[in-house]
């Protein structure tokens, strides 16, 4: 473990092996944040937002296998511009009337490098795609586990292709600060 509480792969592997993390975990929605960053106006304008409603659970087996699910209410997007948020909720983007949630199902979390590699599937609208990303893991003195990551996603992979005159980028960054507590 480093001074900042960030775990190295070897220290995390040790905790997983000795069973100290075994059991059920719940996402602390008040302490967690799922964000979205994108470029608009041919890359000249940054668009940032957060999703205000997120839930999740995780399980660590006695053998150290990690699985879990995080669900984001697509309609809870907040970019601080009401008209833009309404457009993001429309069929041009999230289509919340038909697909109210995004879901990430973690199938495997493996210690690697200075953190973990998370492997699973992301479902947005009616499309499920494999997704693997690196994340850092911290264990503050509170007994929680914090996971931080930035994930690159091409929104066209999920059927969101609206971009008149190609002014809105298809490439987006999802930022994650997920805090899990032992239940």
Helices and strands as residue ranges (DSSP letters): H 9-17, E 23-27, E 33-40, E 45-51, E 54-60, E 66-73, G 74-76, E 77-78, H 82-89, E 101-112, E 115-124, E 127-138, E 145-154, G 155-158, G 164-166, E 171-182
